[in-house]
């Protein structure tokens, strides 16, 4: 009954949802794909494949890493993907080795029966926290296992689920396998309704990902621009963070060559207009020495990290919860974060313990940046070593998924 009420509310909210998505993606220069989100356009796939859903670019990278391991020796005829955001779809298209791909539709009551009938997946693997009541219920009704891979649950996320427990508890109870990143994540999942017997701590797949690739031409441009100055890069920043960080650096910001990498590069032009002193987008022909450089397209984080001396972790200076620090660690770069690291609390705690990451406040940021720069190489090596020691989550999660699929096949009538 509660799920039907949720569906009614979802349908009534459609006009506002359509307008929000249309306006957001049009502003960012992407197609809104309203029709695909409204009625669902499943990909043309053979029955018996494994469907992996990843919301945005970070989850998409996890999905790709897991998919490559799943297909390595496993009897899976096909893997196909869905994603919600343009950035996630683009990443899966670019690196998905031709696997079928579709826009993930809204969780509307008329979508999933036809979707599942046409695709007939062997299992649905959902990355991190992308759980939807109608989808999980439809899969459960058709005996399609739903697996939460690389699951994470912050205390704030848990409170959100608990607020709507009348709707979300059945959802957690219907999961076939809950593969969580850490002990606290597992405890929270079980409290929300996941089965203790099928909830397992596996570590984070993000710790297995390779360092982002650097473009030699971009690296050469940035090194020429920075000259002999140390580079302070603000990685995956959110609105208001850039201005706060620059203000916190005060007069000492001129000691650094500063690069801003907004989480959404579509913000770069507006950000460039708002920042003083002179700022310039990376795609511009020339990079004045005095300028603050703003990255205005995806795929350049590796190039930025190649020249970085100290990385400031975005999403941690506002109550967002932080972005993934592993890419920075893979490049052997030390990090400074704000107070809000709950999205990656276990990883950040490990990096803090070995001295690779320090948590700071805005009033202390300038002095802490100088302190980290003084022994940046040792801190960066500690970051890389700690991440390397935590590897193996991808293989563990892939093994758990294939084991479940094997058990499912054994139960099927001949």
C-alpha positions as CSV (number, residue, x, y, z in Angstrom):
1,X,0.0,0.0,0.0
2,X,2.8,2.5,0.9
3,X,4.6,1.8,-2.3
4,X,1.4,2.6,-4.3
5,X,1.1,5.9,-2.4
6,X,4.7,6.6,-3.3
7,X,3.8,5.9,-6.9
8,X,0.9,8.3,-6.8
9,X,3.0,11.1,-5.3
10,X,5.7,10.4,-7.9
11,X,3.2,10.8,-10.7
12,X,1.7,14.0,-9.3
13,X,5.2,15.4,-9.0
14,X,6.0,14.7,-12.7
15,X,5.4,18.2,-14.1
16,X,7.9,19.7,-11.6
17,X,10.4,16.9,-12.2
18,X,10.2,17.3,-15.9
19,X,10.7,21.0,-15.7
20,X,13.7,20.6,-13.3
21,X,15.5,18.1,-15.5
22,X,14.8,19.9,-18.7
23,X,16.1,23.2,-17.3
24,X,19.1,21.6,-15.5
25,X,20.4,19.7,-18.5
26,X,19.6,22.4,-21.0
27,X,21.7,24.8,-18.9
28,X,24.5,22.3,-18.9
29,X,24.3,21.7,-22.6
30,X,23.0,18.1,-22.4
31,X,19.8,16.4,-23.8
32,X,17.3,15.9,-21.1
33,X,16.0,12.6,-22.6
34,X,12.6,13.3,-21.0
35,X,10.7,10.7,-23.0
36,X,13.2,7.9,-22.2
37,X,13.0,8.9,-18.5
38,X,9.2,9.0,-18.6
39,X,8.3,5.7,-20.3
40,X,11.6,3.8,-20.4
41,X,13.6,2.8,-23.4
42,X,15.3,-0.5,-22.6
43,X,18.3,-1.4,-24.6
44,X,18.2,-4.2,-27.2
45,X,19.8,-7.1,-25.3
46,X,19.8,-10.8,-25.2
47,X,18.0,-12.5,-22.2
48,X,20.2,-13.6,-19.3
49,X,22.6,-10.7,-19.2
50,X,23.6,-8.8,-16.1
51,X,22.2,-5.3,-15.8
52,X,24.4,-2.8,-13.9
53,X,23.0,0.6,-12.9
54,X,25.2,3.5,-12.0
55,X,23.8,7.0,-11.2
56,X,26.6,9.4,-12.2
57,X,30.2,9.4,-13.3
58,X,31.8,8.1,-10.0
59,X,29.4,5.2,-9.9
60,X,29.9,4.6,-13.6
61,X,33.6,4.2,-13.1
62,X,32.9,1.6,-10.3
63,X,30.4,-0.2,-12.6
64,X,33.1,-0.4,-15.4
65,X,35.7,-1.8,-13.0
66,X,33.3,-4.4,-11.7
67,X,32.0,-5.3,-15.1
68,X,35.5,-6.0,-16.4
69,X,36.2,-8.4,-13.5
70,X,32.8,-10.1,-13.9
71,X,33.4,-10.9,-17.5
72,X,36.8,-12.2,-16.9
73,X,36.2,-16.0,-16.8
74,X,32.5,-15.7,-15.7
75,X,29.7,-17.4,-17.6
76,X,27.8,-14.1,-18.3
77,X,26.6,-13.8,-21.9
78,X,26.3,-10.0,-21.7
79,X,26.6,-7.0,-19.4
80,X,24.6,-3.9,-20.0
81,X,24.4,-0.6,-18.3
82,X,22.0,2.2,-17.3
83,X,22.9,5.6,-15.9
84,X,20.9,8.6,-14.7
85,X,23.1,11.6,-15.6
86,X,24.8,12.7,-18.9
87,X,28.2,12.5,-17.3
88,X,27.6,8.9,-16.2
89,X,26.2,7.9,-19.6
90,X,29.2,9.5,-21.4
91,X,31.7,7.7,-19.2
92,X,29.9,4.3,-19.8
93,X,29.7,5.0,-23.5
94,X,33.4,6.0,-23.8
95,X,34.8,3.1,-21.7
96,X,32.1,0.4,-21.8
97,X,33.7,-1.5,-24.7
98,X,30.5,-1.4,-26.7
99,X,28.2,-2.8,-24.0
100,X,24.5,-1.8,-24.5
101,X,23.6,1.3,-22.6
102,X,20.3,3.2,-21.8
103,X,19.0,6.1,-19.8
104,X,17.7,5.0,-16.4
105,X,14.0,5.9,-16.3
106,X,12.1,7.4,-13.4
107,X,10.7,4.9,-10.9
108,X,7.2,5.1,-12.3
109,X,4.7,2.2,-11.9
110,X,4.2,1.7,-15.6
111,X,7.9,1.4,-16.5
112,X,9.4,-1.7,-15.0
113,X,7.1,-4.6,-16.0
114,X,7.7,-3.9,-19.7
115,X,11.3,-3.1,-19.2
116,X,12.0,-6.4,-17.4
117,X,9.9,-8.4,-19.9
118,X,12.0,-7.0,-22.8
119,X,15.4,-7.3,-21.2
120,X,15.0,-10.4,-18.9
121,X,18.1,-9.8,-16.9
122,X,19.7,-12.5,-14.9
123,X,20.4,-10.0,-12.2
124,X,20.2,-6.3,-11.5
125,X,23.4,-4.9,-9.9
126,X,22.9,-1.4,-8.3
127,X,26.0,0.6,-7.5
128,X,26.4,2.2,-4.0
129,X,22.9,3.6,-3.1
130,X,20.7,3.7,-6.2
131,X,17.7,1.8,-4.7
132,X,14.2,2.5,-6.0
133,X,11.0,1.0,-4.5
134,X,9.2,0.2,-7.7
135,X,12.2,-1.3,-9.4
136,X,13.2,-3.5,-6.5
137,X,9.6,-4.7,-6.1
138,X,9.2,-5.5,-9.8
139,X,12.5,-7.5,-9.8
140,X,11.4,-9.3,-6.7
141,X,8.1,-10.2,-8.2
142,X,9.8,-11.7,-11.3
143,X,12.5,-13.5,-9.1
144,X,15.3,-11.3,-10.5
145,X,18.0,-10.9,-7.8
146,X,18.8,-7.3,-6.9
147,X,22.4,-6.9,-5.7
148,X,23.7,-3.7,-4.0
149,X,27.4,-3.5,-4.9
150,X,30.0,-1.3,-3.3
151,X,27.3,-0.2,-0.9
152,X,27.8,2.8,1.4
153,X,25.5,4.4,3.9
154,X,26.4,7.5,5.8
155,X,24.6,8.4,9.0
156,X,22.8,11.1,7.2
157,X,21.6,8.7,4.4
158,X,20.5,6.3,7.1
159,X,18.4,8.9,8.8
160,X,16.8,9.7,5.4
161,X,15.8,6.0,4.9
162,X,14.5,5.8,8.4
163,X,12.3,8.8,7.9
164,X,10.5,6.9,5.2
165,X,10.9,3.4,6.7
166,X,7.3,2.5,5.8
167,X,8.5,2.7,2.2
168,X,12.1,1.7,2.3
169,X,12.2,-1.2,4.7
170,X,10.6,-3.6,2.3
171,X,13.1,-2.4,-0.3
172,X,16.1,-3.4,1.8
173,X,14.4,-6.6,2.8
174,X,14.1,-7.6,-0.9
175,X,17.7,-7.3,-1.7
176,X,19.4,-10.6,-2.6
177,X,22.9,-9.5,-1.7
178,X,24.2,-6.4,0.1
179,X,27.9,-5.9,-0.5
180,X,28.9,-3.0,1.7
181,X,32.2,-1.1,1.8
182,X,32.7,-1.0,5.6
183,X,31.5,-2.3,8.9
184,X,29.5,0.8,9.7
185,X,27.8,0.6,6.3
186,X,26.8,-3.0,7.0
187,X,25.4,-2.2,10.5
188,X,23.3,0.6,9.0
189,X,22.0,-1.6,6.1
190,X,20.9,-4.3,8.5
191,X,19.2,-1.7,10.7
192,X,17.3,-0.6,7.7
193,X,16.1,-4.1,6.9
194,X,18.8,-5.9,4.9
195,X,19.3,-9.5,5.9
196,X,22.4,-10.1,8.1
197,X,23.0,-13.4,6.3
198,X,23.4,-11.7,2.9
199,X,25.0,-8.4,4.0
200,X,28.8,-8.6,3.7
201,X,31.7,-6.2,4.2
202,X,33.7,-6.2,1.0
203,X,35.7,-3.0,0.9
204,X,35.5,-0.3,-1.8
205,X,35.9,-0.9,-5.5
206,X,37.2,2.6,-5.8
207,X,40.3,1.6,-4.1
208,X,41.1,-0.7,-7.0
209,X,40.7,1.9,-9.7
210,X,43.7,3.0,-11.7
211,X,45.0,6.6,-11.6
212,X,43.2,8.8,-14.1
213,X,45.2,9.2,-17.3
214,X,47.1,12.5,-18.0
215,X,47.2,14.1,-21.4
216,X,50.9,15.0,-22.1
217,X,50.0,18.3,-24.0
218,X,47.8,19.5,-21.2
219,X,50.4,18.6,-18.6
220,X,53.0,20.5,-20.6
221,X,50.8,23.6,-20.8
222,X,50.1,23.6,-17.1
223,X,53.7,23.1,-16.2
224,X,54.7,26.0,-18.4
225,X,51.9,28.1,-16.8
226,X,52.9,27.2,-13.2
227,X,56.6,27.8,-13.8
228,X,58.4,27.3,-10.5
229,X,55.4,27.8,-8.3
230,X,53.8,24.9,-6.3
231,X,50.4,24.0,-7.6
232,X,47.4,23.9,-5.3
233,X,44.5,22.1,-7.0
234,X,40.9,22.1,-5.7
235,X,39.5,18.8,-6.9
236,X,35.8,18.2,-7.5
237,X,34.6,21.4,-5.9
238,X,30.9,22.4,-5.4
239,X,29.2,25.8,-5.6
240,X,30.5,28.3,-3.0
241,X,33.5,26.2,-2.1
242,X,35.8,27.8,-4.5
243,X,35.1,31.4,-3.2
244,X,35.5,30.2,0.4
245,X,38.8,28.5,-0.3
246,X,40.3,31.4,-2.2
247,X,39.2,33.8,0.5
248,X,40.7,31.6,3.2
249,X,44.0,31.5,1.4
250,X,44.0,35.4,1.5
251,X,47.3,37.0,0.5
252,X,49.1,33.7,0.6
253,X,47.2,32.5,-2.5
254,X,49.7,34.3,-4.6
255,X,52.4,31.8,-3.4
256,X,50.5,29.1,-5.3
257,X,49.6,28.3,-8.9
258,X,45.9,27.5,-8.3
259,X,43.8,25.2,-10.4
260,X,40.0,24.7,-9.8
261,X,38.4,21.5,-10.9
262,X,34.6,22.0,-10.4
263,X,32.6,18.8,-9.9
264,X,30.4,19.9,-12.8
265,X,32.6,21.6,-15.5
266,X,29.6,23.3,-17.0
267,X,30.0,25.8,-14.0
268,X,33.4,26.9,-15.2
269,X,32.4,29.9,-17.3
270,X,30.2,31.4,-14.6
271,X,32.8,30.6,-12.0
272,X,35.4,32.4,-14.1
273,X,33.3,35.5,-14.2
274,X,32.9,35.5,-10.4
275,X,36.5,34.9,-9.3
276,X,39.0,37.7,-8.7
277,X,41.8,38.2,-9.5
278,X,42.0,37.1,-13.2
279,X,40.9,33.6,-13.9
280,X,40.9,31.7,-17.1
281,X,39.3,28.4,-18.4
282,X,41.7,25.7,-19.3
283,X,40.4,25.5,-22.9
284,X,41.5,29.1,-23.6
285,X,44.4,29.5,-25.9
286,X,46.7,31.2,-23.4
287,X,47.1,30.8,-19.7
288,X,48.4,34.0,-18.1
289,X,50.9,33.4,-15.3
290,X,48.8,35.4,-12.8
291,X,45.5,33.6,-13.6
292,X,43.7,31.0,-11.6
293,X,43.0,28.1,-14.1
294,X,39.5,26.6,-14.1
295,X,39.0,23.2,-15.7
296,X,36.0,23.4,-18.0
297,X,35.6,19.8,-19.3
298,X,35.6,16.3,-18.1
299,X,38.6,13.9,-18.4
300,X,41.4,16.3,-17.2
301,X,41.7,15.4,-13.6
302,X,44.7,13.2,-14.3
303,X,46.5,16.0,-16.1
304,X,45.8,18.4,-13.2
305,X,47.0,15.8,-10.6
306,X,50.2,15.3,-12.7
307,X,51.3,18.9,-11.9
308,X,49.7,19.2,-8.4
309,X,51.7,19.7,-5.3
310,X,48.8,19.7,-2.8
311,X,45.2,18.7,-3.5
312,X,42.3,20.3,-1.7
313,X,39.4,17.8,-1.6
314,X,36.1,19.3,-2.8
315,X,32.7,18.6,-1.2
316,X,34.3,18.6,2.2
317,X,34.0,22.3,2.9
318,X,30.2,22.3,2.8
319,X,27.9,19.5,4.2
320,X,28.0,17.5,1.0
321,X,30.2,14.7,2.3
322,X,33.2,14.9,0.1
323,X,34.3,13.4,-3.2
324,X,36.5,10.4,-3.9
325,X,40.1,10.9,-2.6
326,X,41.4,7.7,-4.3
327,X,42.3,9.3,-7.6
328,X,44.4,11.8,-5.8
329,X,46.1,9.1,-3.8
330,X,46.9,7.0,-6.9
331,X,48.8,10.1,-8.2
332,X,50.8,10.1,-4.9
333,X,49.5,13.6,-4.0
334,X,48.8,14.7,-0.4
335,X,45.4,16.0,0.5
336,X,43.6,18.6,2.6
337,X,39.9,18.2,3.4
338,X,37.4,20.1,5.3
339,X,35.1,18.7,8.1
340,X,32.6,16.9,5.9
341,X,34.0,13.6,4.7
342,X,31.1,11.3,5.5
343,X,30.7,10.0,2.0
344,X,34.2,8.4,2.2
345,X,34.6,8.2,5.9
346,X,36.5,4.9,6.0
347,X,38.9,5.8,3.2
348,X,39.5,9.3,4.7
349,X,40.2,7.8,8.1
350,X,42.8,5.5,6.7
351,X,44.5,8.3,4.8
352,X,44.5,10.5,7.8
353,X,46.0,7.7,9.9
354,X,49.1,7.5,7.6
355,X,49.4,11.2,7.3
356,X,48.4,11.4,3.6
357,X,45.3,13.5,4.3
358,X,44.8,16.2,7.0
359,X,41.5,17.8,7.9
360,X,41.6,21.5,8.2
361,X,39.3,24.5,8.7
362,X,39.1,27.6,6.5
363,X,40.9,29.8,9.0
364,X,43.8,27.3,9.1
365,X,43.8,26.4,5.4
366,X,46.7,28.7,4.3
367,X,49.1,27.6,7.0
368,X,48.1,23.9,6.7
369,X,48.6,24.0,2.9
370,X,52.2,25.3,3.5
371,X,52.8,22.6,6.1
372,X,51.6,19.8,3.8
373,X,53.7,21.2,1.0
374,X,56.8,21.0,3.1
375,X,56.7,17.2,3.1
376,X,54.4,16.6,0.2
377,X,56.4,13.8,-1.3
378,X,56.4,11.6,1.9
379,X,52.7,12.3,2.4
380,X,51.9,11.5,-1.3
381,X,53.9,8.2,-1.1
382,X,51.9,7.3,2.1
383,X,48.7,7.9,0.2
384,X,49.6,5.6,-2.6
385,X,50.9,2.9,-0.3
386,X,47.8,2.9,1.9
387,X,45.4,2.6,-1.2
388,X,47.5,-0.2,-2.6
389,X,47.3,-2.1,0.6
390,X,43.5,-2.0,0.5
391,X,43.0,-3.5,-2.9
392,X,41.0,-6.5,-3.8
393,X,37.4,-5.4,-3.3
394,X,36.5,-5.7,-7.0
395,X,37.5,-9.4,-7.1
396,X,35.7,-10.1,-3.8
397,X,32.5,-8.5,-5.0
398,X,32.6,-10.1,-8.4
399,X,33.1,-13.5,-6.8
400,X,30.1,-13.0,-4.5
401,X,27.9,-12.0,-7.4
402,X,28.9,-15.0,-9.6
403,X,28.5,-17.3,-6.7
404,X,24.9,-16.0,-6.2
405,X,24.2,-16.4,-9.9
406,X,25.5,-20.0,-9.7
407,X,23.2,-20.8,-6.8
408,X,20.3,-19.2,-8.7
409,X,21.1,-21.4,-11.8
410,X,21.2,-24.5,-9.6
411,X,17.7,-23.8,-8.3
412,X,16.2,-23.3,-11.8
413,X,14.4,-26.3,-13.2
414,X,16.2,-28.1,-15.9
